[in-house]
Amino acid sequence: MKRVALALFGTVTGLVMLLGFKTHSPTTVPTAIGVTTSTPHAGAGTSSPRGAATSGAGSGTKTYTGASVDTNYGPVQVQITVTGGKITAANAVDYPQNGSRDRQINSYAVPQLNSEAVAAQSAHIDMVSGASYTSAGYAQSLQSALDKAGL
């Protein structure tokens, strides 16, 4: 009888702990992190063709858009801003956001990847846990943008 009681107690305790486990869930899920007024998928409204460099207003600042990289969950494309031979900004202009899970994951992954790219000044960036496909696609597109910039 003691064994049955211990087994039942252990099962109930384990179930309570499992149901009480909380995963990372932001309080708000942004719909567009680092996205300009239109994404490359839209095909209209972008200031330059995909992969082209654009100049800043006489500041020696140029913007380079990397190749779109297909991942298991959708394409990833990165745009970098270069001033004086250094990356001053990196933004994912396209990334998976088809479902709520994609939006949840990328709401924290994309800003981390953007920061990591500027800090590393290269495509050798740390992957974001839980967003391995997006991270890999981001690094490939970032490398493409860096190649176009000659960095």
ABEGO torsion letter per residue (X at the ends): XAAAAAAAAAAAAAAAAAAABBBBBBABBBABBGBBABBAAAGBGBABBBGBBBBBBGAGBBBBBBBBBBBAAEBBBBBBBBBGGBBABBBBABBBAABAAAAAAAAAAAAAAAAAAAAAGBABBBBBBGAAAAAAAAAAAAAAAAAAAGX
